[in-house]
Amino acid sequence: MKEAFRHDWEQTKHDFGGNAPDLNQDVDDTIGQATGAQPVPPGNRPAFDNDEYAYRFGYGARQHYDSSYPDWNDDLESRLRQGWEETGDTAERTRDTFKDKVRRGWDRMTS
């Protein structure tokens, strides 16, 4: 159900002029996917659960390192890369794949 609503939200952002891709998702698709009558298409990006992990990692890193690293820099990125790899890195959760999402989570803490 979570992925069905995630697709619906991405489509809504597209429909309102955002940079999200057009998923050709309408309310009938969302209902069908949420109830299990239709499969949720995989799309061309990782599942939201993987993205969410990266955002949370970046957000938590900001809380932990903010006093030592008020700004993102190479030293911080190196520390985060090491921490990321120590958290049970899998093929779907490589640090390079999620670098932008971890940074977005870090930046979100200041917004």
N, CA, C and O atoms as a printed pandas DataFrame, in Angstrom:
     atom_number atom_name residue_name chain_id  residue_number  x_coord  y_coord  z_coord
0              1         N          MET        A               1    0.822   -1.182    0.000
1              2        CA          MET        A               1    0.000    0.000    0.000
2              3         C          MET        A               1    0.874    1.257    0.000
3              4         O          MET        A               1    0.577    2.238   -0.683
4              5         N          LYS        A               2    1.953    1.206    0.778
5              6        CA          LYS        A               2    2.841    2.358    0.893
6              7         C          LYS        A               2    3.387    2.778   -0.482
7              8         O          LYS        A               2    3.425    3.966   -0.804
8              9         N          GLU        A               3    3.803    1.805   -1.276
9             10        CA          GLU        A               3    4.345    2.118   -2.598
10            11         C          GLU        A               3    3.272    2.669   -3.533
11            12         O          GLU        A               3    3.563    3.535   -4.358
12            13         N          ALA        A               4    2.042    2.185   -3.418
13            14        CA          ALA        A               4    0.955    2.712   -4.250
14            15         C          ALA        A               4    0.750    4.193   -3.976
15            16         O          ALA        A               4    0.603    4.984   -4.907
16            17         N          PHE        A               5    0.739    4.566   -2.716
17            18        CA          PHE        A               5    0.560    5.974   -2.366
18            19         C          PHE        A               5    1.803    6.796   -2.697
19            20         O          PHE        A               5    1.701    7.986   -2.994
20            21         N          ARG        A               6    2.961    6.171   -2.648
21            22        CA          ARG        A               6    4.194    6.859   -3.038
22            23         C          ARG        A               6    4.132    7.212   -4.525
23            24         O          ARG        A               6    4.472    8.328   -4.919
24            25         N          HIS        A               7    3.695    6.254   -5.349
25            26        CA          HIS        A               7    3.543    6.526   -6.783
26            27         C          HIS        A               7    2.516    7.624   -7.010
27            28         O          HIS        A               7    2.718    8.508   -7.842
28            29         N          ASP        A               8    1.422    7.568   -6.276
29            30        CA          ASP        A               8    0.387    8.597   -6.410
30            31         C          ASP        A               8    0.957    9.974   -6.080
31            32         O          ASP        A               8    0.684   10.942   -6.790
32            33         N          TRP        A               9    1.737   10.071   -5.022
33            34        CA          TRP        A               9    2.329   11.345   -4.624
34            35         C          TRP        A               9    3.303   11.850   -5.698
35            36         O          TRP        A               9    3.312   13.039   -6.016
36            37         N          GLU        A              10    4.114   10.956   -6.251
37            38        CA          GLU        A              10    5.036   11.353   -7.319
38            39         C          GLU        A              10    4.268   11.870   -8.527
39            40         O          GLU        A              10    4.668   12.855   -9.148
40            41         N          GLN        A              11    3.168   11.209   -8.857
41            42        CA          GLN        A              11    2.352   11.663   -9.985
42            43         C          GLN        A              11    1.741   13.030   -9.687
43            44         O          GLN        A              11    1.677   13.886  -10.570
44            45         N          THR        A              12    1.293   13.238   -8.456
45            46        CA          THR        A              12    0.721   14.531   -8.065
46            47         C          THR        A              12    1.751   15.638   -8.210
47            48         O          THR        A              12    1.431   16.718   -8.708
48            49         N          LYS        A              13    2.972   15.388   -7.786
49            50        CA          LYS        A              13    4.025   16.394   -7.933
50            51         C          LYS        A              13    4.247   16.725   -9.406
51            52         O          LYS        A              13    4.425   17.889   -9.764
52            53         N          HIS        A              14    4.238   15.700  -10.257
53            54        CA          HIS        A              14    4.370   15.942  -11.696
54            55         C          HIS        A              14    3.207   16.781  -12.217
55            56         O          HIS        A              14    3.400   17.740  -12.963
56            57         N          ASP        A              15    2.002   16.403  -11.811
57            58        CA          ASP        A              15    0.802   17.090  -12.298
58            59         C          ASP        A              15    0.765   18.558  -11.919
59            60         O          ASP        A              15    0.155   19.368  -12.618
60            61         N          PHE        A              16    1.416   18.907  -10.815
61            62        CA          PHE        A              16    1.446   20.303  -10.380
62            63         C          PHE        A              16    2.702   21.038  -10.849
63            64         O          PHE        A              16    3.038   22.102  -10.329
64            65         N          GLY        A              17    3.392   20.462  -11.835
65            66        CA          GLY        A              17    4.512   21.154  -12.449
66            67         C          GLY        A              17    5.860   20.897  -11.840
67            68         O          GLY        A              17    6.822   21.595  -12.161
68            69         N          GLY        A              18    5.964   19.909  -10.961
69            70        CA          GLY        A              18    7.254   19.597  -10.350
70            71         C          GLY        A              18    8.158   18.846  -11.307
71            72         O          GLY        A              18    7.782   18.570  -12.446
72            73         N          ASN        A              19    9.340   18.522  -10.842
73            74        CA          ASN        A              19   10.325   17.816  -11.666
74            75         C          ASN        A              19   10.133   16.305  -11.657
75            76         O          ASN        A              19   10.893   15.589  -12.309
76            77         N          ALA        A              20    9.144   15.809  -10.940
77            78        CA          ALA        A              20    8.907   14.365  -10.873
78            79         C          ALA        A              20    8.490   13.845  -12.246
79            80         O          ALA        A              20    7.816   14.553  -12.994
80            81         N          PRO        A              21    8.884   12.610  -12.588
81            82        CA          PRO        A              21    8.493   12.051  -13.890
82            83         C          PRO        A              21    7.003   11.736  -13.937
83            84         O          PRO        A              21    6.371   11.508  -12.905
84            85         N          ASP        A              22    6.457   11.727  -15.133
85            86        CA          ASP        A              22    5.054   11.356  -15.321
86            87         C          ASP        A              22    4.948    9.842  -15.244
87            88         O          ASP        A              22    5.475    9.145  -16.111
88            89         N          LEU        A              23    4.285    9.328  -14.234
89            90        CA          LEU        A              23    4.139    7.889  -14.043
90            91         C          LEU        A              23    2.847    7.344  -14.646
91            92         O          LEU        A              23    2.574    6.148  -14.555
92            93         N          ASN        A              24    2.053    8.223  -15.262
93            94        CA          ASN        A              24    0.752    7.819  -15.809
94            95         C          ASN        A              24   -0.097    7.126  -14.751
95            96         O          ASN        A              24   -0.754    6.120  -15.022
96            97         N          GLN        A              25   -0.073    7.672  -13.563
97            98        CA          GLN        A              25   -0.794    7.126  -12.414
98            99         C          GLN        A              25   -2.040    7.963  -12.198
99           100         O          GLN        A              25   -1.953    9.186  -12.092
100          101         N          ASP        A              26   -3.194    7.324  -12.133
101          102        CA          ASP        A              26   -4.412    8.054  -11.781
102          103         C          ASP        A              26   -5.040    7.392  -10.555
103          104         O          ASP        A              26   -4.526    6.399  -10.041
104          105         N          VAL        A              27   -6.152    7.952  -10.100
105          106        CA          VAL        A              27   -6.765    7.470   -8.861
106          107         C          VAL        A              27   -7.169    5.998   -8.961
107          108         O          VAL        A              27   -7.069    5.263   -7.978
108          109         N          ASP        A              28   -7.622    5.565  -10.129
109          110        CA          ASP        A              28   -7.987    4.154  -10.290
110          111         C          ASP        A              28   -6.765    3.250  -10.121
111          112         O          ASP        A              28   -6.855    2.179   -9.522
112          113         N          ASP        A              29   -5.620    3.691  -10.655
113          114        CA          ASP        A              29   -4.387    2.917  -10.473
114          115         C          ASP        A              29   -4.012    2.839   -9.002
115          116         O          ASP        A              29   -3.676    1.768   -8.496
116          117         N          THR        A              30   -4.071    3.974   -8.318
117          118        CA          THR        A              30   -3.696    4.011   -6.908
118          119         C          THR        A              30   -4.570    3.075   -6.083
119          120         O          THR        A              30   -4.062    2.316   -5.258
120          121         N          ILE        A              31   -5.865    3.125   -6.297
121          122        CA          ILE        A              31   -6.783    2.253   -5.549
122          123         C          ILE        A              31   -6.516    0.791   -5.866
123          124         O          ILE        A              31   -6.468   -0.045   -4.963
124          125         N          GLY        A              32   -6.342    0.480   -7.144
125          126        CA          GLY        A              32   -6.060   -0.900   -7.535
126          127         C          GLY        A              32   -4.778   -1.420   -6.924
127          128         O          GLY        A              32   -4.714   -2.563   -6.471
128          129         N          GLN        A              33   -3.751   -0.574   -6.912
129          130        CA          GLN        A              33   -2.469   -0.986   -6.345
130          131         C          GLN        A              33   -2.549   -1.118   -4.830
131          132         O          GLN        A              33   -1.989   -2.054   -4.259
132          133         N          ALA        A              34   -3.235   -0.194   -4.178
133          134        CA          ALA        A              34   -3.346   -0.220   -2.712
134          135         C          ALA        A              34   -4.131   -1.435   -2.228
135          136         O          ALA        A              34   -3.857   -1.959   -1.149
136          137         N          THR        A              35   -5.105   -1.885   -3.020
137          138        CA          THR        A              35   -5.924   -3.036   -2.624
138          139         C          THR        A              35   -5.349   -4.363   -3.096
139          140         O          THR        A              35   -5.863   -5.427   -2.750
140          141         N          GLY        A              36   -4.278   -4.298   -3.889
141          142        CA          GLY        A              36   -3.658   -5.517   -4.390
142          143         C          GLY        A              36   -4.246   -6.030   -5.682
143          144         O          GLY        A              36   -3.832   -7.084   -6.165
144          145         N          ALA        A              37   -5.211   -5.311   -6.264
145          146        CA          ALA        A              37   -5.815   -5.737   -7.515
146          147         C          ALA        A              37   -4.886   -5.493   -8.704
147          148         O          ALA        A              37   -5.023   -6.151   -9.736
148          149         N          GLN        A              38   -3.949   -4.562   -8.573
149          150        CA          GLN        A              38   -2.972   -4.250   -9.612
150          151         C          GLN        A              38   -1.590   -4.266   -8.981
151          152         O          GLN        A              38   -1.433   -3.878   -7.824
152          153         N          PRO        A              39   -0.593   -4.707   -9.725
153          154        CA          PRO        A              39    0.768   -4.621   -9.181
154          155         C          PRO        A              39    1.255   -3.177   -9.191
155          156         O          PRO        A              39    0.851   -2.385  -10.043
156          157         N          VAL        A              40    2.107   -2.844   -8.262
157          158        CA          VAL        A              40    2.731   -1.527   -8.252
158          159         C          VAL        A              40    3.921   -1.596   -9.193
159          160         O          VAL        A              40    4.821   -2.410   -8.988
160          161         N          PRO        A              41    3.942   -0.753  -10.225
161          162        CA          PRO        A              41    5.066   -0.813  -11.160
162          163         C          PRO        A              41    6.376   -0.448  -10.468
163          164         O          PRO        A              41    6.399    0.427   -9.603
164          165         N          PRO        A              42    7.462   -1.113  -10.845
165          166        CA          PRO        A              42    8.724   -0.861  -10.172
166          167         C          PRO        A              42    9.294    0.533  -10.433
167          168         O          PRO        A              42   10.061    1.035   -9.611
168          169         N          GLY        A              43    8.951    1.161  -11.525
169          170        CA          GLY        A              43    9.502    2.479  -11.831
170          171         C          GLY        A              43   10.969    2.370  -12.181
171          172         O          GLY        A              43   11.496    1.273  -12.365
172          173         N          ASN        A              44   11.617    3.497  -12.271
173          174        CA          ASN        A              44   13.030    3.490  -12.656
174          175         C          ASN        A              44   13.913    3.987  -11.511
175          176         O          ASN        A              44   14.992    4.533  -11.743
176          177         N          ARG        A              45   13.455    3.797  -10.288
177          178        CA          ARG        A              45   14.235    4.221   -9.141
178          179         C          ARG        A              45   14.053    3.207   -8.010
179          180         O          ARG        A              45   13.104    2.424   -8.045
180          181         N          PRO        A              46   14.928    3.203   -7.021
181          182        CA          PRO        A              46   14.791    2.239   -5.923
182          183         C          PRO        A              46   13.489    2.442   -5.156
183          184         O          PRO        A              46   12.880    3.510   -5.219
184          185         N          ALA        A              47   13.080    1.428   -4.447
185          186        CA          ALA        A              47   11.868    1.513   -3.638
186          187         C          ALA        A              47   12.013    2.605   -2.585
187          188         O          ALA        A              47   13.120    2.891   -2.128
188          189         N          PHE        A              48   10.908    3.206   -2.206
189          190        CA          PHE        A              48   10.924    4.299   -1.230
190          191         C          PHE        A              48   11.587    3.878    0.073
191          192         O          PHE        A              48   12.267    4.683    0.709
192          193         N          ASP        A              49   11.396    2.632    0.476
193          194        CA          ASP        A              49   12.000    2.178    1.729
194          195         C          ASP        A              49   13.516    2.371    1.707
195          196         O          ASP        A              49   14.105    2.737    2.725
196          197         N          ASN        A              50   14.152    2.129    0.566
197          198        CA          ASN        A              50   15.595    2.346    0.467
198          199         C          ASN        A              50   15.928    3.831    0.509
199          200         O          ASN        A              50   16.898    4.226    1.156
200          201         N          ASP        A              51   15.146    4.652   -0.163
201          202        CA          ASP        A              51   15.361    6.103   -0.132
202          203         C          ASP        A              51   15.187    6.628    1.288
203          204         O          ASP        A              51   15.978    7.444    1.760
204          205         N          GLU        A              52   14.162    6.159    1.953
205          206        CA          GLU        A              52   13.865    6.626    3.299
206          207         C          GLU        A              52   15.050    6.358    4.236
207          208         O          GLU        A              52   15.372    7.195    5.079
208          209         N          TYR        A              53   15.684    5.223    4.097
209          210        CA          TYR        A              53   16.838    4.888    4.927
210          211         C          TYR        A              53   17.943    5.927    4.735
211          212         O          TYR        A              53   18.541    6.386    5.708
212          213         N          ALA        A              54   18.210    6.294    3.491
213          214        CA          ALA        A              54   19.263    7.273    3.206
214          215         C          ALA        A              54   18.913    8.643    3.780
215          216         O          ALA        A              54   19.777    9.313    4.344
216          217         N          TYR        A              55   17.661    9.065    3.643
217          218        CA          TYR        A              55   17.242   10.351    4.209
218          219         C          TYR        A              55   17.409   10.345    5.732
219          220         O          TYR        A              55   17.910   11.307    6.315
220          221         N          ARG        A              56   16.992    9.272    6.351
221          222        CA          ARG        A              56   17.111    9.176    7.815
222          223         C          ARG        A              56   18.578    9.150    8.249
223          224         O          ARG        A              56   18.942    9.745    9.264
224          225         N          PHE        A              57   19.405    8.465    7.484
225          226        CA          PHE        A              57   20.828    8.406    7.793
226          227         C          PHE        A              57   21.422    9.814    7.767
227          228         O          PHE        A              57   22.152   10.194    8.683
228          229         N          GLY        A              58   21.120   10.580    6.736
229          230        CA          GLY        A              58   21.629   11.945    6.630
230          231         C          GLY        A              58   21.089   12.851    7.723
231          232         O          GLY        A              58   21.826   13.657    8.289
232          233         N          TYR        A              59   19.812   12.718    8.015
233          234        CA          TYR        A              59   19.179   13.527    9.057
234          235         C          TYR        A              59   19.803   13.227   10.423
235          236         O          TYR        A              59   20.112   14.139   11.190
236          237         N          GLY        A              60   19.981   11.946   10.710
237          238        CA          GLY        A              60   20.589   11.549   11.980
238          239         C          GLY        A              60   22.048   11.967   12.066
239          240         O          GLY        A              60   22.531   12.341   13.134
240          241         N          ALA        A              61   22.757   11.901   10.928
241          242        CA          ALA        A              61   24.160   12.325   10.916
242          243         C          ALA        A              61   24.268   13.804   11.255
243          244         O          ALA        A              61   25.199   14.217   11.945
244          245         N          ARG        A              62   23.325   14.599   10.777
245          246        CA          ARG        A              62   23.356   16.035   11.080
246          247         C          ARG        A              62   23.179   16.258   12.577
247          248         O          ARG        A              62   23.863   17.094   13.167
248          249         N          GLN        A              63   22.274   15.522   13.185
249          250        CA          GLN        A              63   22.067   15.657   14.622
250          251         C          GLN        A              63   23.327   15.268   15.388
251          252         O          GLN        A              63   23.668   15.896   16.391
252          253         N          HIS        A              64   24.011   14.241   14.918
253          254        CA          HIS        A              64   25.192   13.733   15.621
254          255         C          HIS        A              64   26.434   14.605   15.388
255          256         O          HIS        A              64   27.194   14.854   16.324
256          257         N          TYR        A              65   26.642   15.064   14.167
257          258        CA          TYR        A              65   27.883   15.758   13.804
258          259         C          TYR        A              65   27.756   17.272   13.676
259          260         O          TYR        A              65   28.742   17.928   13.340
260          261         N          ASP        A              66   26.609   17.840   13.924
261          262        CA          ASP        A              66   26.399   19.264   13.652
262          263         C          ASP        A              66   27.407   20.167   14.355
263          264         O          ASP        A              66   27.871   21.136   13.754
264          265         N          SER        A              67   27.758   19.883   15.597
265          266        CA          SER        A              67   28.682   20.773   16.306
266          267         C          SER        A              67   30.106   20.651   15.750
267          268         O          SER        A              67   30.856   21.627   15.773
268          269         N          SER        A              68   30.484   19.482   15.257
269          270        CA          SER        A              68   31.819   19.286   14.695
270          271         C          SER        A              68   31.914   19.708   13.234
271          272         O          SER        A              68   32.962   20.156   12.769
272          273         N          TYR        A              69   30.796   19.555   12.515
273          274        CA          TYR        A              69   30.773   19.861   11.081
274          275         C          TYR        A              69   29.545   20.719   10.773
275          276         O          TYR        A              69   28.514   20.188   10.361
276          277         N          PRO        A              70   29.638   22.019   10.964
277          278        CA          PRO        A              70   28.480   22.861   10.665
278          279         C          PRO        A              70   28.154   22.889    9.164
279          280         O          PRO        A              70   27.028   23.202    8.776
280          281         N          ASP        A              71   29.137   22.561    8.329
281          282        CA          ASP        A              71   28.930   22.525    6.874
282          283         C          ASP        A              71   29.421   21.200    6.317
283          284         O          ASP        A              71   30.356   20.597    6.844
284          285         N          TRP        A              72   28.783   20.760    5.252
285          286        CA          TRP        A              72   29.177   19.533    4.560
286          287         C          TRP        A              72   30.563   19.754    3.961
287          288         O          TRP        A              72   30.806   20.779    3.324
288          289         N          ASN        A              73   31.479   18.795    4.161
289          290        CA          ASN        A              73   32.798   18.889    3.545
290          291         C          ASN        A              73   33.339   17.480    3.290
291          292         O          ASN        A              73   32.685   16.492    3.626
292          293         N          ASP        A              74   34.529   17.386    2.699
293          294        CA          ASP        A              74   35.098   16.087    2.328
294          295         C          ASP        A              74   35.370   15.205    3.539
295          296         O          ASP        A              74   35.167   13.993    3.475
296          297         N          ASP        A              75   35.825   15.794    4.644
297          298        CA          ASP        A              75   36.096   15.014    5.850
298          299         C          ASP        A              75   34.798   14.399    6.396
299          300         O          ASP        A              75   34.762   13.224    6.762
300          301         N          LEU        A              76   33.755   15.199    6.444
301          302        CA          LEU        A              76   32.462   14.689    6.899
302          303         C          LEU        A              76   31.972   13.583    5.973
303          304         O          LEU        A              76   31.516   12.535    6.432
304          305         N          GLU        A              77   32.067   13.819    4.682
305          306        CA          GLU        A              77   31.607   12.812    3.726
306          307         C          GLU        A              77   32.353   11.494    3.910
307          308         O          GLU        A              77   31.760   10.421    3.804
308          309         N          SER        A              78   33.648   11.574    4.183
309          310        CA          SER        A              78   34.441   10.375    4.429
310          311         C          SER        A              78   33.948    9.641    5.684
311          312         O          SER        A              78   33.821    8.417    5.679
312          313         N          ARG        A              79   33.675   10.385    6.745
313          314        CA          ARG        A              79   33.150    9.777    7.977
314          315         C          ARG        A              79   31.789    9.122    7.729
315          316         O          ARG        A              79   31.523    8.021    8.212
316          317         N          LEU        A              80   30.942    9.805    6.978
317          318        CA          LEU        A              80   29.612    9.255    6.698
318          319         C          LEU        A              80   29.704    8.018    5.812
319          320         O          LEU        A              80   28.950    7.062    5.993
320          321         N          ARG        A              81   30.621    8.038    4.859
321          322        CA          ARG        A              81   30.809    6.857    4.012
322          323         C          ARG        A              81   31.186    5.653    4.877
323          324         O          ARG        A              81   30.648    4.561    4.697
324          325         N          GLN        A              82   32.101    5.855    5.803
325          326        CA          GLN        A              82   32.517    4.774    6.697
326          327         C          GLN        A              82   31.340    4.309    7.557
327          328         O          GLN        A              82   31.118    3.109    7.712
328          329         N          GLY        A              83   30.590    5.258    8.112
329          330        CA          GLY        A              83   29.427    4.904    8.918
330          331         C          GLY        A              83   28.380    4.156    8.125
331          332         O          GLY        A              83   27.772    3.204    8.616
332          333         N          TRP        A              84   28.173    4.595    6.891
333          334        CA          TRP        A              84   27.195    3.940    6.014
334          335         C          TRP        A              84   27.584    2.487    5.790
335          336         O          TRP        A              84   26.744    1.591    5.865
336          337         N          GLU        A              85   28.866    2.261    5.514
337          338        CA          GLU        A              85   29.331    0.903    5.248
338          339         C          GLU        A              85   29.257    0.022    6.494
339          340         O          GLU        A              85   29.105   -1.195    6.386
340          341         N          GLU        A              86   29.362    0.619    7.652
341          342        CA          GLU        A              86   29.284   -0.143    8.905
342          343         C          GLU        A              86   27.855   -0.490    9.300
343          344         O          GLU        A              86   27.655   -1.289   10.216
344          345         N          THR        A              87   26.865    0.081    8.642
345          346        CA          THR        A              87   25.470   -0.172    9.009
346          347         C          THR        A              87   24.866   -1.371    8.292
347          348         O          THR        A              87   23.652   -1.564    8.347
348          349         N          GLY        A              88   25.674   -2.173    7.627
349          350        CA          GLY        A              88   25.130   -3.343    6.957
350          351         C          GLY        A              88   24.801   -3.060    5.516
351          352         O          GLY        A              88   23.720   -3.410    5.043
352          353         N          ASP        A              89   25.707   -2.438    4.818
353          354        CA          ASP        A              89   25.551   -2.074    3.413
354          355         C          ASP        A              89   25.148   -3.289    2.578
355          356         O          ASP        A              89   25.726   -4.366    2.721
356          357         N          THR        A              90   24.167   -3.113    1.716
357          358        CA          THR        A              90   23.750   -4.171    0.794
358          359         C          THR        A              90   23.898   -3.648   -0.620
359          360         O          THR        A              90   24.213   -2.474   -0.815
360          361         N          ALA        A              91   23.681   -4.484   -1.593
361          362        CA          ALA        A              91   23.800   -4.060   -2.988
362          363         C          ALA        A              91   22.852   -2.901   -3.293
363          364         O          ALA        A              91   23.188   -2.024   -4.089
364          365         N          GLU        A              92   21.672   -2.888   -2.670
365          366        CA          GLU        A              92   20.703   -1.826   -2.908
366          367         C          GLU        A              92   21.032   -0.550   -2.133
367          368         O          GLU        A              92   20.478    0.509   -2.426
368          369         N          ARG        A              93   21.909   -0.639   -1.170
369          370        CA          ARG        A              93   22.210    0.508   -0.310
370          371         C          ARG        A              93   23.661    0.937   -0.407
371          372         O          ARG        A              93   24.284    1.228    0.614
372          373         N          THR        A              94   24.206    0.981   -1.592
373          374        CA          THR        A              94   25.585    1.426   -1.704
374          375         C          THR        A              94   25.656    2.908   -1.414
375          376         O          THR        A              94   24.723    3.646   -1.728
376          377         N          ARG        A              95   26.726    3.345   -0.832
377          378        CA          ARG        A              95   26.889    4.750   -0.438
378          379         C          ARG        A              95   26.824    5.665   -1.654
379          380         O          ARG        A              95   26.210    6.730   -1.586
380          381         N          ASP        A              96   27.444    5.273   -2.766
381          382        CA          ASP        A              96   27.430    6.131   -3.939
382          383         C          ASP        A              96   26.026    6.287   -4.510
383          384         O          ASP        A              96   25.668    7.362   -4.990
384          385         N          THR        A              97   25.238    5.233   -4.462
385          386        CA          THR        A              97   23.869    5.306   -4.972
386          387         C          THR        A              97   23.048    6.317   -4.185
387          388         O          THR        A              97   22.200    7.003   -4.756
388          389         N          PHE        A              98   23.287    6.418   -2.898
389          390        CA          PHE        A              98   22.453    7.244   -2.042
390          391         C          PHE        A              98   23.111    8.537   -1.583
391          392         O          PHE        A              98   22.575    9.235   -0.722
392          393         N          LYS        A              99   24.264    8.861   -2.149
393          394        CA          LYS        A              99   24.994   10.051   -1.710
394          395         C          LYS        A              99   24.103   11.294   -1.720
395          396         O          LYS        A              99   24.081   12.038   -0.739
396          397         N          ASP        A             100   23.385   11.528   -2.790
397          398        CA          ASP        A             100   22.526   12.717   -2.871
398          399         C          ASP        A             100   21.397   12.672   -1.852
399          400         O          ASP        A             100   21.024   13.708   -1.300
400          401         N          LYS        A             101   20.854   11.505   -1.597
401          402        CA          LYS        A             101   19.748   11.387   -0.644
402          403         C          LYS        A             101   20.229   11.571    0.790
403          404         O          LYS        A             101   19.533   12.175    1.606
404          405         N          VAL        A             102   21.414   11.054    1.102
405          406        CA          VAL        A             102   21.989   11.279    2.432
406          407         C          VAL        A             102   22.239   12.771    2.612
407          408         O          VAL        A             102   21.950   13.327    3.672
408          409         N          ARG        A             103   22.771   13.413    1.594
409          410        CA          ARG        A             103   23.024   14.863    1.668
410          411         C          ARG        A             103   21.709   15.626    1.823
411          412         O          ARG        A             103   21.646   16.596    2.578
412          413         N          ARG        A             104   20.674   15.207    1.126
413          414        CA          ARG        A             104   19.374   15.861    1.255
414          415         C          ARG        A             104   18.840   15.713    2.671
415          416         O          ARG        A             104   18.267   16.658    3.213
416          417         N          GLY        A             105   19.017   14.547    3.278
417          418        CA          GLY        A             105   18.606   14.356    4.668
418          419         C          GLY        A             105   19.395   15.255    5.602
419          420         O          GLY        A             105   18.837   15.812    6.548
420          421         N          TRP        A             106   20.685   15.400    5.346
421          422        CA          TRP        A             106   21.553   16.286    6.138
422          423         C          TRP        A             106   21.061   17.725    6.010
423          424         O          TRP        A             106   20.904   18.423    7.012
424          425         N          ASP        A             107   20.821   18.164    4.785
425          426        CA          ASP        A             107   20.377   19.542    4.543
426          427         C          ASP        A             107   18.992   19.797    5.104
427          428         O          ASP        A             107   18.691   20.917    5.518
428          429         N          ARG        A             108   18.147   18.785    5.125
429          430        CA          ARG        A             108   16.771   18.940    5.593
430          431         C          ARG        A             108   16.725   19.348    7.064
431          432         O          ARG        A             108   15.804   20.044    7.490
432          433         N          MET        A             109   17.703   18.921    7.825
433          434        CA          MET        A             109   17.763   19.239    9.262
434          435         C          MET        A             109   17.844   20.745    9.483
435          436         O          MET        A             109   17.416   21.230   10.530
436          437         N          THR        A             110   18.378   21.491    8.528
437          438        CA          THR        A             110   18.528   22.938    8.699
438          439         C          THR        A             110   17.360   23.716    8.117
439          440         O          THR        A             110   17.247   24.923    8.331
440          441         N          SER        A             111   16.489   23.030    7.382
441          442        CA          SER        A             111   15.370   23.736    6.724
442          443         C          SER        A             111   14.252   24.048    7.682
443          444         O          SER        A             111   13.246   24.635    7.285
